[in-house]
Structures are given as C-alpha cells and as structure tokens.
Amino acid sequence: MSVKLIAMLTNNDKTVPGAVDIFEKNKMTKADCWGFKDIGIELPDAKKLVEKMKQEGKTTFMEPLVESEEECLEAAQFAIDCKFEYMVGMAFYESVAEKLRGTGIQYFPTCGRRAGIPRMLYGTHQEIIEDAERILSCDGVHGICLSIYRYKDGDPEKMAREFVEKIHKPIIVTGSIGNDERLAFVKSLKPWGFTIGSALFDDSFGHFEKIADKIDAILGKLED
C-alpha cells in the first residue's frame, strides 16, 4: 500500500482518555502507524503507550498542538523522552529541527498561516507552497504536513492538487478526513500518509464495534 494511514488516538485535538487500554484492545489492526498528542496524557503514560506500540511493531507519531517556539521546543523534548519516531503537524522552527537532529525522530512540521482551534489554514496557494519550500530547505526537516480540509481561503482540493504538483518531498495530510469522498480524494493525491483521529471515535465512516474494524475498513478503501 503506497499511502500510509496514521491512526491517531485523539479526539477534538486531545489524546483520548484511556489511550493505553484502547490501543491494547485494537492493536491487532493492519495499520502499521499509530500516534497521539501530548495533550490529554501524562508523560509516564505516554512513554508506556509508545513502548507498547513499538512492541507490536508499530511506527509511532506525535502530533503536538502548539505554535510558539518555546512550546514547540517543549513538545520536541516530550517526543525525545517518549522515543517517538515521528513528530508531525506543529509550527516550524529551526531550533526544533536542531534539537531533533541526531535523535532519529523524523520532523514533519506544518506550513502556511494557521489560526484557531482546530487550526485553520489561510493564505494563497502560492504563499502556502512557498512556505513549504522554505521549511523543507532546512536541514533536519524530513517532510511537510498539509491540512487540506481546514483551508479557508479557497477551494481546499484545488489548493491541494497544486501543492502536490510543486512539493516533491514526503507529505502527510492532517485534519478533518471524515468521509469516503475526502478519503478518496486524499488517496488520489498519493501523499506519503494521512492522519485520522476524531473520525475513529464517531460514526463518520459508519458504525463499527471495534476501532480496529473501522481502521481495517478504511485500509480496505485505500486498496480498492
């Protein structure tokens, strides 16, 4: 499968309560990539959850919801302490890239002007693309995140098509992929991967008894 689904144990931009137990009950899914946020979970439980994910052969992703340089550096330390393999989706700073250098953590910051909670994306297509190019030129940045369906200054899908035509580094799509139509569009873009969080905990893709069943059903749609 060329597009990676990153199953996030998050809802409404927070790690869900009981994330460790939820993972244990759903770890049999075919999804190889799992993650969560640094909000809603304490460091000891976060370390335990990352360890359990790795024991099951999963690749681990941290997605902070912070913007200031100080907060991003703190999030980077959290990722280092927990031994995550990827840190994705937060504001870019060269100091964070420097802090992560040599740790083995892949750094995928977001691009464009963002504001609000959840973070909405603003700017022209060209401004977003140029910001991505600026970020990706920094040593220590391995890829970029794009919040397609949180784009507010135009057609999200038109912006995304132009973005993937111009950006030739790994792209992770984040935010609000909650139905089959959006999933099909993201699949057509062929990004490196995409995150699904809140949609795992509601009926966006239909009702399933287990989260693992929903994840596997979504993976099946990627194979069609």
N, CA, C and O of each residue as an XYZ file, in Angstrom:
896
protein
N       0.850     -1.190      0.000
C       0.000      0.000      0.000
C       0.887      1.241      0.000
O       1.797      1.355      0.821
N       0.630      2.158     -0.904
C       1.523      3.292     -1.065
C       1.223      4.427     -0.094
O       2.144      5.143      0.300
N      -0.045      4.619      0.308
C      -0.422      5.705      1.208
C      -0.599      5.155      2.621
O      -1.366      4.215      2.829
N       0.105      5.736      3.590
C       0.068      5.226      4.962
C      -1.065      5.890      5.751
O      -1.186      7.115      5.759
N      -1.876      5.093      6.399
C      -2.878      5.598      7.335
C      -2.239      5.664      8.715
O      -1.715      4.668      9.214
N      -2.286      6.845      9.327
C      -1.754      7.027     10.671
C      -2.934      7.121     11.625
O      -3.634      8.133     11.653
N      -3.156      6.077     12.399
C      -4.282      6.023     13.330
C      -3.918      6.806     14.586
O      -3.007      6.429     15.323
N      -4.642      7.902     14.821
C      -4.354      8.777     15.956
C      -5.357      8.537     17.082
O      -6.567      8.587     16.860
N      -4.866      8.282     18.259
C      -5.728      8.090     19.429
C      -6.095      9.454     20.010
O      -5.813      9.759     21.169
N      -6.736     10.265     19.160
C      -7.081     11.628     19.531
C      -8.515     11.936     19.128
O      -9.038     11.387     18.158
N      -9.132     12.818     19.887
C     -10.485     13.281     19.581
C     -10.591     14.730     20.038
O     -10.233     15.064     21.167
N     -11.085     15.582     19.154
C     -11.164     17.016     19.462
C      -9.815     17.576     19.892
O      -9.716     18.362     20.834
N      -8.775     17.147     19.171
C      -7.415     17.656     19.355
C      -6.818     17.357     20.728
O      -5.972     18.108     21.213
N      -7.255     16.260     21.358
C      -6.651     15.776     22.595
C      -6.506     14.263     22.522
O      -7.300     13.587     21.867
N      -5.499     13.737     23.190
C      -5.393     12.287     23.324
C      -6.593     11.790     24.121
O      -6.955     12.378     25.140
N      -7.205     10.713     23.656
C      -8.426     10.217     24.289
C      -8.111      9.606     25.657
O      -7.036      9.035     25.845
N      -9.034      9.722     26.607
C      -8.841      9.060     27.902
C      -8.698      7.549     27.714
O      -9.361      6.948     26.869
N      -7.834      6.959     28.508
C      -7.642      5.513     28.413
C      -6.966      5.066     27.138
O      -7.218      3.961     26.657
N      -6.105      5.913     26.579
C      -5.479      5.611     25.289
C      -4.686      4.303     25.314
O      -4.671      3.564     24.330
N      -4.035      4.021     26.429
C      -3.240      2.788     26.522
C      -4.147      1.566     26.377
O      -3.836      0.642     25.626
N      -5.263      1.566     27.096
C      -6.198      0.439     27.022
C      -6.841      0.335     25.641
O      -7.043     -0.765     25.128
N      -7.162      1.484     25.040
C      -7.776      1.471     23.702
C      -6.811      0.857     22.693
O      -7.215      0.068     21.839
N      -5.544      1.222     22.797
C      -4.570      0.616     21.886
C      -4.491     -0.890     22.103
O      -4.487     -1.656     21.140
N      -4.429     -1.316     23.355
C      -4.331     -2.742     23.650
C      -5.490     -3.532     23.038
O      -5.308     -4.657     22.572
N      -6.681     -2.932     23.044
C      -7.870     -3.627     22.534
C      -7.961     -3.603     21.011
O      -8.762     -4.332     20.427
N      -7.140     -2.764     20.362
C      -7.258     -2.599     18.911
C      -5.938     -2.770     18.169
O      -5.838     -2.448     16.985
N      -4.935     -3.271     18.861
C      -3.601     -3.362     18.275
C      -3.503     -4.391     17.166
O      -2.517     -4.415     16.430
N      -4.528     -5.254     17.034
C      -4.470     -6.291     16.010
C      -4.749     -5.760     14.603
O      -4.605     -6.493     13.624
N      -5.144     -4.502     14.498
C      -5.425     -3.932     13.192
C      -4.213     -4.010     12.261
O      -3.074     -4.152     12.706
N      -4.488     -3.914     10.970
C      -3.419     -3.962      9.971
C      -2.622     -2.658      9.902
O      -1.565     -2.615      9.272
N      -3.115     -1.603     10.539
C      -2.422     -0.316     10.490
C      -1.057     -0.407     11.163
O      -0.941     -0.860     12.302
N      -0.032      0.027     10.447
C       1.331     -0.004     10.980
C       1.716      1.279     11.696
O       2.690      1.296     12.449
N       0.966      2.358     11.476
C       1.325      3.671     12.006
C       0.292      4.142     13.023
O      -0.901      4.193     12.723
N       0.749      4.485     14.226
C      -0.134      4.928     15.301
C       0.468      6.150     15.980
O       1.687      6.323     16.013
N      -0.412      7.001     16.526
C       0.102      8.163     17.219
C      -0.911      8.775     18.159
O      -2.028      8.282     18.314
N      -0.489      9.874     18.788
C      -1.358     10.618     19.692
C      -0.728     11.976     19.948
O       0.362     12.260     19.451
N      -1.411     12.822     20.727
C      -0.930     14.155     21.042
C      -0.312     14.186     22.440
O      -0.440     13.243     23.222
N       0.356     15.293     22.724
C       0.937     15.471     24.054
C      -0.048     16.154     24.990
O       0.305     16.477     26.124
N      -1.270     16.377     24.539
C      -2.333     16.950     25.369
C      -3.296     15.829     25.738
O      -3.697     15.044     24.878
N      -3.669     15.750     27.016
C      -4.609     14.729     27.455
C      -3.957     13.464     27.965
O      -4.649     12.498     28.286
N      -2.636     13.451     28.046
C      -1.923     12.276     28.550
C      -0.674     12.744     29.291
O       0.011     13.663     28.842
N      -0.384     12.122     30.402
C       0.805     12.469     31.176
C       2.016     11.712     30.625
O       1.883     10.668     29.987
N       3.194     12.268     30.888
C       4.426     11.707     30.329
C       4.614     10.225     30.645
O       4.964      9.475     29.734
N       4.404      9.753     31.875
C       4.605      8.315     32.139
C       3.707      7.425     31.271
O       4.157      6.405     30.749
N       2.437      7.815     31.121
C       1.531      7.029     30.277
C       1.921      7.137     28.814
O       1.792      6.169     28.064
N       2.398      8.310     28.397
C       2.830      8.479     27.009
C       4.015      7.564     26.697
O       4.055      6.933     25.642
N       4.972      7.497     27.615
C       6.121      6.602     27.429
C       5.662      5.149     27.328
O       6.134      4.388     26.483
N       4.738      4.785     28.205
C       4.207      3.420     28.210
C       3.504      3.103     26.908
O       3.664      2.010     26.366
N       2.718      4.059     26.393
C       1.962      3.834     25.159
C       2.886      3.697     23.958
O       2.685      2.817     23.121
N       3.888      4.549     23.865
C       4.849      4.434     22.766
C       5.562      3.088     22.819
O       5.751      2.433     21.794
N       5.951      2.685     24.019
C       6.634      1.395     24.180
C       5.747      0.244     23.722
O       6.209     -0.657     23.022
N       4.469      0.270     24.117
C       3.547     -0.788     23.711
C       3.359     -0.806     22.201
O       3.314     -1.876     21.594
N       3.249      0.365     21.595
C       3.101      0.436     20.142
C       4.306     -0.177     19.448
O       4.159     -0.950     18.502
N       5.486      0.165     19.915
C       6.697     -0.378     19.299
C       6.804     -1.886     19.497
O       7.281     -2.596     18.612
N       6.362     -2.381     20.658
C       6.390     -3.820     20.902
C       5.525     -4.581     19.899
O       5.790     -5.743     19.591
N       4.486     -3.908     19.394
C       3.601     -4.520     18.399
C       4.059     -4.244     16.973
O       3.348     -4.548     16.016
N       5.250     -3.665     16.834
C       5.795     -3.401     15.506
C       5.224     -2.176     14.822
O       5.340     -2.025     13.606
N       4.597     -1.286     15.616
C       4.013     -0.080     15.048
C       5.047      1.044     14.971
O       5.971      1.110     15.783
N       4.878      1.922     13.987
C       5.664      3.140     13.888
C       4.895      4.248     14.599
O       3.684      4.372     14.417
N       5.584      5.055     15.408
C       4.913      5.966     16.334
C       5.028      7.430     15.900
O       6.071      7.885     15.431
N       3.909      8.153     16.077
C       3.800      9.540     15.638
C       3.267     10.410     16.771
O       2.273     10.068     17.413
N       3.930     11.526     17.008
C       3.437     12.532     17.949
C       2.976     13.743     17.158
O       3.675     14.207     16.258
N       1.785     14.259     17.496
C       1.248     15.436     16.809
C       0.903     16.514     17.842
O      -0.209     16.524     18.369
N       1.831     17.413     18.134
C       1.557     18.453     19.123
C       0.599     19.509     18.570
O       0.487     19.685     17.357
N      -0.085     20.203     19.471
C      -0.963     21.302     19.096
C      -0.417     22.569     19.742
O      -1.037     23.130     20.646
N       0.740     23.013     19.278
C       1.392     24.200     19.841
C       1.932     25.056     18.706
O       2.111     24.584     17.583
N       2.189     26.326     19.019
C       2.627     27.255     17.979
C       3.887     28.029     18.355
O       4.742     28.250     17.497
N       4.024     28.444     19.608
C       5.175     29.265     19.977
C       6.450     28.425     19.960
O       6.411     27.202     20.088
N       7.581     29.114     19.798
C       8.859     28.394     19.741
C       9.132     27.667     21.056
O       9.595     26.526     21.051
N       8.852     28.315     22.166
C       9.088     27.677     23.471
C       8.252     26.408     23.614
O       8.753     25.374     24.054
N       6.974     26.494     23.239
C       6.094     25.331     23.351
C       6.540     24.218     22.404
O       6.485     23.041     22.758
N       6.977     24.586     21.212
C       7.414     23.582     20.248
C       8.686     22.879     20.713
O       8.855     21.680     20.491
N       9.575     23.625     21.354
C      10.779     23.007     21.906
C      10.421     22.063     23.050
O      11.029     21.002     23.188
N       9.445     22.435     23.865
C       8.978     21.545     24.933
C       8.353     20.285     24.347
O       8.563     19.185     24.857
N       7.588     20.450     23.276
C       6.985     19.291     22.615
C       8.053     18.380     22.034
O       7.929     17.156     22.085
N       9.101     18.977     21.484
C      10.200     18.179     20.941
C      10.864     17.355     22.040
O      11.231     16.200     21.826
N      11.018     17.963     23.229
C      11.606     17.217     24.343
C      10.695     16.076     24.771
O      11.171     14.995     25.117
N       9.392     16.313     24.749
C       8.412     15.273     25.051
C       8.575     14.108     24.070
O       8.568     12.944     24.470
N       8.722     14.435     22.780
C       8.909     13.399     21.765
C      10.194     12.618     21.993
O      10.230     11.399     21.825
N      11.248     13.328     22.377
C      12.530     12.677     22.654
C      12.412     11.769     23.874
O      12.891     10.635     23.859
N      11.774     12.272     24.927
C      11.624     11.488     26.157
C      10.822     10.213     25.913
O      11.110      9.170     26.501
N       9.817     10.301     25.046
C       8.954      9.143     24.773
C       9.526      8.228     23.694
O       9.049      7.110     23.502
N      10.554      8.712     22.989
C      11.195      7.947     21.913
C      10.237      7.697     20.743
O      10.209      6.612     20.162
N       9.456      8.728     20.416
C       8.666      8.673     19.189
C       9.598      8.569     17.985
O      10.783      8.891     18.066
N       9.035      8.111     16.870
C       9.810      8.048     15.624
C       9.507      9.203     14.683
O      10.331      9.544     13.834
N       8.335      9.806     14.823
C       7.950     10.960     14.004
C       7.326     12.030     14.888
O       6.616     11.717     15.843
N       7.593     13.293     14.568
C       6.866     14.407     15.154
C       6.283     15.221     14.010
O       7.013     15.708     13.147
N       4.963     15.363     14.009
C       4.283     15.914     12.843
C       3.299     17.014     13.249
O       2.747     17.001     14.349
N       3.094     17.958     12.341
C       1.935     18.823     12.392
C       2.025     20.120     13.167
O       1.053     20.874     13.178
N       3.141     20.422     13.819
C       3.185     21.668     14.578
C       3.952     22.731     13.797
O       4.517     22.449     12.740
N       3.966     23.958     14.326
C       4.663     25.057     13.677
C       6.160     24.754     13.539
O       6.747     24.064     14.373
N       6.758     25.278     12.478
C       8.166     25.027     12.206
C       9.070     26.058     12.874
O       8.802     27.260     12.859
N      10.158     25.542     13.464
C      11.241     26.402     13.959
C      12.561     25.687     13.695
O      12.669     24.474     13.873
N      13.560     26.452     13.270
C      14.876     25.860     13.047
C      15.441     25.299     14.342
O      16.168     24.306     14.320
N      15.118     25.921     15.467
C      15.624     25.441     16.755
C      15.078     24.058     17.080
O      15.759     23.258     17.723
N      13.851     23.768     16.640
C      13.277     22.442     16.865
C      13.985     21.417     15.983
O      14.310     20.317     16.430
N      14.220     21.791     14.724
C      14.956     20.898     13.820
C      16.324     20.571     14.400
O      16.781     19.430     14.329
N      16.980     21.587     14.979
C      18.292     21.386     15.579
C      18.198     20.465     16.795
O      19.047     19.594     16.983
N      17.177     20.657     17.611
C      17.007     19.839     18.816
C      16.774     18.378     18.454
O      17.249     17.478     19.147
N      16.040     18.143     17.367
C      15.707     16.769     16.972
C      16.828     16.095     16.191
O      16.850     14.871     16.057
N      17.752     16.891     15.679
C      18.811     16.326     14.846
C      19.633     15.321     15.643
O      20.096     15.617     16.744
N      19.807     14.141     15.079
C      20.583     13.099     15.735
C      19.785     12.209     16.665
O      20.320     11.240     17.204
N      18.502     12.524     16.865
C      17.665     11.712     17.758
C      16.999     10.550     17.026
O      16.504      9.615     17.656
N      16.990     10.612     15.700
C      16.289      9.604     14.916
C      14.825      9.928     14.686
O      14.125      9.171     14.013
N      14.343     11.050     15.239
C      12.949     11.452     15.059
C      12.805     12.201     13.739
O      13.538     13.153     13.473
N      11.865     11.769     12.925
C      11.570     12.430     11.658
C      10.670     13.636     11.932
O       9.673     13.522     12.645
N      11.025     14.788     11.365
C      10.339     16.050     11.650
C       9.510     16.472     10.441
O      10.054     16.762      9.375
N       8.176     16.504     10.619
C       7.231     16.894      9.577
C       6.382     18.066     10.083
O       5.229     17.858     10.460
N       6.918     19.289     10.100
C       6.114     20.420     10.560
C       5.036     20.780      9.545
O       5.034     20.290      8.416
N       4.133     21.634      9.965
C       3.092     22.098      9.058
C       3.534     23.372      8.367
O       4.571     23.945      8.702
N       2.733     23.816      7.392
C       3.087     25.007      6.627
C       1.858     25.893      6.450
O       0.728     25.466      6.682
N       2.101     27.135      6.034
C       1.017     28.076      5.834
C       0.643     28.792      7.120
O       1.120     28.445      8.201
N      -0.207     29.784      6.994
C      -0.655     30.552      8.159
C      -1.853     29.863      8.784
O      -2.863     29.629      8.122
N      -1.733     29.538     10.075
C      -2.791     28.807     10.761
C      -3.271     29.591     11.977
O      -2.511     30.337     12.595
N      -4.541     29.408     12.307
C      -5.105     30.091     13.468
C      -6.327     29.336     13.949
O      -6.975     28.621     13.186
N      -6.638     29.508     15.255
C      -7.837     28.906     15.825
C      -7.626     27.492     16.303
O      -6.568     26.901     16.084
N      -8.650     26.942     16.966
C      -8.672     25.540     17.396
C     -10.007     24.951     16.958
O     -11.039     25.420     17.438
N     -10.055     23.966     16.089
C      -8.879     23.374     15.451
C      -8.177     24.378     14.540
O      -8.782     25.361     14.113
N      -6.908     24.133     14.244
C      -6.111     25.034     13.438
C      -6.657     25.090     12.007
O      -6.708     24.075     11.312
N      -7.060     26.285     11.579
C      -7.489     26.502     10.215
C      -6.330     27.072      9.400
O      -5.436     27.714      9.952
N      -6.343     26.839      8.098
C      -5.244     27.211      7.211
C      -5.670     28.374      6.318
O      -6.756     28.360      5.739
N      -4.797     29.381      6.215
C      -5.108     30.583      5.442
C      -3.946     30.923      4.507
O      -2.817     30.471      4.699
N      -4.260     31.740      3.480
C      -3.245     32.207      2.550
C      -3.556     31.784      1.128
O      -4.436     30.955      0.896
N      -2.833     32.354      0.179
C      -2.982     31.938     -1.213
C      -2.268     30.612     -1.418
O      -1.459     30.189     -0.593
N      -2.584     29.966     -2.533
C      -1.888     28.713     -2.851
C      -0.380     28.948     -2.864
O       0.386     28.176     -2.289
N       0.032     30.027     -3.530
C       1.457     30.297     -3.689
C       2.127     30.560     -2.352
O       3.257     30.125     -2.128
N       1.441     31.270     -1.459
C       2.017     31.540     -0.137
C       2.241     30.247      0.638
O       3.266     30.087      1.301
N       1.298     29.340      0.557
C       1.424     28.067      1.279
C       2.545     27.224      0.682
O       3.330     26.622      1.413
N       2.618     27.181     -0.640
C       3.675     26.418     -1.318
C       5.049     26.998     -1.001
O       5.986     26.254     -0.709
N       5.173     28.322     -1.058
C       6.462     28.952     -0.773
C       6.885     28.724      0.672
O       8.071     28.553      0.956
N       5.920     28.722      1.584
C       6.250     28.447      2.983
C       6.748     27.024      3.144
O       7.697     26.776      3.888
N       6.110     26.083      2.449
C       6.562     24.689      2.495
C       7.974     24.552      1.944
O       8.801     23.838      2.511
N       8.246     25.231      0.846
C       9.590     25.167      0.251
C      10.631     25.750      1.204
O      11.737     25.222      1.314
N      10.281     26.834      1.889
C      11.196     27.440      2.867
C      11.500     26.455      3.990
O      12.656     26.274      4.371
N      10.469     25.829      4.509
C      10.639     24.892      5.616
C      11.469     23.686      5.185
O      12.376     23.258      5.898
N      11.153     23.151      4.024
C      11.829     21.936      3.557
C      13.289     22.176      3.185
O      14.063     21.228      3.053
N      13.663     23.441      3.018
C      15.066     23.743      2.712
C      15.951     23.653      3.953
O      17.177     23.681      3.843
N      15.342     23.547      5.123
C      16.097     23.481      6.373
C      16.623     22.072      6.622
O      15.879     21.098      6.504
N      17.878     21.966      6.959
C      18.461     20.681      7.316
C      17.771     20.157      8.577
O      17.637     20.878      9.566
N      17.343     18.911      8.532
C      16.665     18.328      9.679
C      15.169     18.221      9.517
O      14.493     17.659     10.378
N      14.632     18.755      8.420
C      13.208     18.601      8.116
C      13.073     17.488      7.082
O      13.704     17.531      6.025
N      12.250     16.499      7.393
C      12.155     15.313      6.549
C      10.937     15.309      5.634
O      10.908     14.581      4.642
N       9.935     16.114      5.958
C       8.726     16.178      5.161
C       7.844     17.303      5.677
O       8.255     18.071      6.547
N       6.641     17.400      5.145
C       5.758     18.518      5.469
C       4.333     18.023      5.699
O       3.916     17.026      5.110
N       3.589     18.719      6.553
C       2.174     18.418      6.783
C       1.303     19.475      6.125
O       1.652     20.655      6.096
N       0.171     19.041      5.599
C      -0.781     19.944      4.955
C      -2.185     19.615      5.436
O      -2.636     18.475      5.328
N      -2.884     20.636      5.978
C      -4.255     20.443      6.456
C      -5.236     20.865      5.362
O      -5.772     21.973      5.383
N      -5.458     19.966      4.411
C      -6.258     20.301      3.234
C      -7.634     20.817      3.608
O      -8.031     21.899      3.175
N      -8.358     20.060      4.400
C      -9.762     20.370      4.644
C      -9.981     21.387      5.756
O     -11.104     21.587      6.219
N      -8.892     22.028      6.176
C      -9.024     23.163      7.081
C      -8.610     24.466      6.389
O      -8.401     25.490      7.039
N      -8.497     24.403      5.068
C      -8.129     25.579      4.281
C      -9.352     26.464      4.070
O     -10.395     25.983      3.627
N      -9.232     27.770      4.388
C     -10.380     28.675      4.417
C     -10.343     29.770      3.349
O     -11.309     30.524      3.230
N      -9.285     29.882      2.585
C      -9.169     30.985      1.626
C      -9.340     30.543      0.174
O      -8.812     31.180     -0.737
N     -10.065     29.471     -0.038
C     -10.299     28.999     -1.396
C     -10.759     27.558     -1.394
O     -11.168     27.023     -0.364
N     -10.688     26.932     -2.561
C     -11.088     25.536     -2.725
C      -9.994     24.631     -2.163
O      -8.884     24.627     -2.695
N     -10.268     23.866     -1.107
C      -9.222     23.042     -0.493
C      -8.598     22.033     -1.459
O      -7.382     21.839     -1.460
N      -9.418     21.405     -2.266
C      -8.886     20.352     -3.137
C      -8.071     20.941     -4.287
O      -7.075     20.351     -4.704
N      -8.482     22.089     -4.797
C      -7.683     22.746     -5.836
C      -6.332     23.154     -5.271
O      -5.303     22.976     -5.922
N      -6.333     23.699     -4.059
C      -5.072     24.059     -3.406
C      -4.189     22.839     -3.227
O      -2.984     22.896     -3.475
N      -4.785     21.733     -2.797
C      -4.009     20.523     -2.538
C      -3.386     19.971     -3.812
O      -2.237     19.531     -3.801
N      -4.136     19.990     -4.906
C      -3.584     19.482     -6.173
C      -2.363     20.287     -6.593
O      -1.348     19.727     -7.007
N      -2.471     21.601     -6.482
C      -1.347     22.454     -6.851
C      -0.163     22.219     -5.920
O       0.990     22.222     -6.352
N      -0.459     22.015     -4.640
C       0.596     21.788     -3.655
C       1.399     20.532     -3.990
O       2.630     20.571     -4.007
N       0.718     19.430     -4.253
C       1.444     18.175     -4.506
C       2.174     18.201     -5.846
O       3.135     17.457     -6.044
N       1.725     19.049     -6.759
C       2.447     19.197     -8.025
C       3.776     19.911     -7.834
O       4.738     19.661     -8.561
N       3.820     20.805     -6.845
C       5.010     21.647     -6.650
C       5.957     21.116     -5.575
O       7.161     21.369     -5.632
N       5.431     20.389     -4.607
C       6.243     19.920     -3.480
C       6.611     18.449     -3.703
O       5.737     17.587     -3.793
N       7.889     18.184     -3.787
C       8.354     16.836     -4.123
C       9.081     16.171     -2.957
O      10.039     15.423     -3.152
N       8.619     16.449     -1.767
C       9.100     15.790     -0.559
C       7.908     15.083      0.084
O       6.767     15.370     -0.279
N       8.140     14.167      1.029
C       7.023     13.454      1.660
C       6.008     14.408      2.301
O       6.375     15.353      2.999
N       4.733     14.137      2.046
C       3.637     14.967      2.552
C       2.720     14.108      3.413
O       2.327     13.013      3.011
N       2.379     14.610      4.604
C       1.354     13.987      5.438
C       0.153     14.928      5.488
O       0.287     16.101      5.837
N      -1.014     14.408      5.136
C      -2.246     15.190      5.178
C      -2.879     15.012      6.559
O      -3.048     13.889      7.035
N      -3.225     16.128      7.194
C      -3.781     16.077      8.545
C      -5.107     16.836      8.604
O      -5.300     17.824      7.895
N      -6.019     16.362      9.460
C      -7.197     17.134      9.799
C      -8.435     16.918      8.950
O      -8.422     17.120      7.735
N      -9.514     16.500      9.617
C     -10.870     16.525      9.048
C     -11.073     15.611      7.846
O     -11.839     15.939      6.940
N     -10.397     14.472      7.830
C     -10.676     13.464      6.798
C     -11.703     12.516      7.417
O     -11.351     11.536      8.073
N     -12.990     12.832      7.191
C     -14.039     12.145      7.929
C     -15.134     11.525      7.097
O     -16.197     11.207      7.631
N     -14.915     11.337      5.791
C     -15.914     10.642      4.978
C     -15.241     10.014      3.765
O     -14.069     10.268      3.488
N     -16.001      9.187      3.044
C     -15.434      8.440      1.925
C     -14.965      9.347      0.800
O     -13.971      9.050      0.137
N     -15.680     10.463      0.576
C     -15.309     11.368     -0.507
C     -13.948     12.011     -0.247
O     -13.108     12.097     -1.142
N     -13.748     12.450      0.961
C     -12.457     13.056      1.293
C     -11.347     12.010      1.289
O     -10.227     12.281      0.855
N     -11.662     10.836      1.768
C     -10.672      9.756      1.752
C     -10.255      9.433      0.325
O      -9.068      9.251      0.052
N     -11.224      9.359     -0.588
C     -10.922      9.058     -1.991
C     -10.060     10.151     -2.608
O      -9.157      9.863     -3.394
N     -10.334     11.404     -2.255
C      -9.522     12.486     -2.805
C      -8.087     12.407     -2.295
O      -7.136     12.530     -3.066
N      -7.942     12.201     -0.996
C      -6.600     12.095     -0.427
C      -5.853     10.927     -1.063
O      -4.667     11.037     -1.376
N      -6.547      9.819     -1.251
C      -5.933      8.667     -1.908
C      -5.433      9.039     -3.297
O      -4.351      8.613     -3.702
N      -6.212      9.833     -4.030
C      -5.837     10.217     -5.398
C      -4.590     11.095     -5.436
O      -3.866     11.109     -6.431
N      -4.343     11.826     -4.355
C      -3.154     12.683     -4.293
C      -1.870     11.886     -4.101
O      -0.788     12.344     -4.468
N      -1.991     10.707     -3.532
C      -0.851      9.833     -3.246
C       0.188     10.505     -2.348
O       1.370     10.534     -2.687
N      -0.246     11.049     -1.198
C       0.739     11.592     -0.257
C       1.498     10.458      0.417
O       1.175      9.285      0.231
N       2.496     10.813      1.193
C       3.217      9.797      1.968
C       2.272      9.131      2.952
O       2.316      7.917      3.149
N       1.403      9.949      3.576
C       0.461      9.396      4.537
C      -0.577     10.412      4.942
O      -0.544     11.555      4.486
N      -1.503     10.008      5.797
C      -2.519     10.914      6.313
C      -2.957     10.435      7.695
O      -2.883      9.248      8.009
N      -3.412     11.382      8.510
C      -3.864     11.044      9.852
C      -5.383     10.963      9.900
O      -6.084     11.702      9.208
N      -5.878     10.050     10.732
C      -7.298     10.023     11.093
C      -7.373      9.892     12.609
O      -6.825      8.956     13.191
N      -8.065     10.847     13.245
C      -8.188     10.829     14.694
C      -9.634     10.799     15.143
O     -10.163      9.741     15.483
N     -10.273     11.956     15.145
C     -11.653     12.048     15.643
C     -12.597     11.103     14.921
O     -13.519     10.565     15.534
N     -12.382     10.892     13.627
C     -13.274     10.024     12.841
C     -13.213      8.567     13.288
O     -14.078      7.773     12.918
N     -12.209      8.207     14.072
C     -12.156      6.848     14.619
C     -13.103      6.690     15.799
O     -13.434      5.573     16.194
N     -13.538      7.821     16.361
C     -14.329      7.775     17.593
C     -15.766      8.263     17.389
O     -16.488      8.483     18.361
N     -16.179      8.431     16.145
C     -17.580      8.743     15.849
C     -18.028      7.843     14.698
O     -17.350      6.870     14.369
N     -19.149      8.162     14.097
C     -19.681      7.302     13.039
C     -19.435      7.867     11.646
O     -20.193      7.591     10.716
N     -18.364      8.668     11.502
C     -18.076      9.292     10.212
C     -17.968      8.282      9.077
O     -18.441      8.540      7.970
N     -17.361      7.157      9.340
C     -17.198      6.118      8.318
C     -18.144      4.942      8.564
O     -17.920      3.842      8.058
N     -19.192      5.177      9.338
C     -20.118      4.111      9.683
C     -19.852      3.594     11.086
O     -18.834      3.914     11.701
N     -20.780      2.792     11.578
C     -20.661      2.262     12.931
C     -19.931      0.925     12.927
O     -20.253      0.038     12.136
N     -18.963      0.785     13.798
C     -18.202     -0.452     13.953
C     -18.106     -0.776     15.438
O     -18.039      0.126     16.274
N     -18.099     -2.055     15.760
C     -17.986     -2.468     17.156
C     -16.607     -2.139     17.723
O     -16.480     -1.780     18.894
N     -15.594     -2.262     16.901
C     -14.231     -2.005     17.351
C     -13.563     -0.974     16.454
O     -13.825     -0.912     15.253
N     -12.692     -0.160     17.060
C     -11.913      0.800     16.284
C     -11.042      0.073     15.271
O     -10.854      0.546     14.150
N     -10.511     -1.074     15.668
C      -9.675     -1.852     14.752
C     -10.439     -2.221     13.486
O      -9.874     -2.200     12.393
N     -11.715     -2.557     13.625
C     -12.526     -2.908     12.451
C     -12.698     -1.701     11.535
O     -12.652     -1.830     10.312
N     -12.895     -0.534     12.131
C     -13.035      0.679     11.320
C     -11.734      0.987     10.593
O     -11.744      1.315      9.406
N     -10.620      0.884     11.298
C      -9.327      1.139     10.666
C      -9.103      0.197      9.492
O      -8.685      0.625      8.417
N      -9.381     -1.078      9.696
C      -9.174     -2.040      8.624
C     -10.114     -1.791      7.454
O      -9.746     -2.027      6.303
N     -11.327     -1.315      7.736
C     -12.254     -0.969      6.652
C     -11.728      0.212      5.844
O     -11.836      0.222      4.617
N     -11.164      1.198      6.518
C     -10.580      2.346      5.819
C      -9.369      1.896      4.997
O      -9.191      2.331      3.859
N      -8.549      1.036      5.569
C      -7.402      0.498      4.817
C      -7.888     -0.240      3.568
O      -7.245     -0.183      2.520
N      -9.004     -0.920      3.680
C      -9.561     -1.611      2.523
C      -9.955     -0.660      1.418
O      -9.797     -0.976      0.239
N     -10.467      0.506      1.785
C     -10.838      1.509      0.780
C      -9.606      2.050      0.060
O      -9.678      2.425     -1.110
N      -8.494      2.087      0.754
C      -7.251      2.548      0.120
C      -6.750      1.539     -0.908
O      -6.028      1.902     -1.836
N      -7.130      0.278     -0.745
C      -6.670     -0.775     -1.651
C      -7.565     -0.941     -2.868
O      -7.156     -1.549     -3.857
N      -8.790     -0.406     -2.807
C      -9.734     -0.580     -3.910
C      -9.203      0.005     -5.218
O      -9.880     -0.061     -6.243
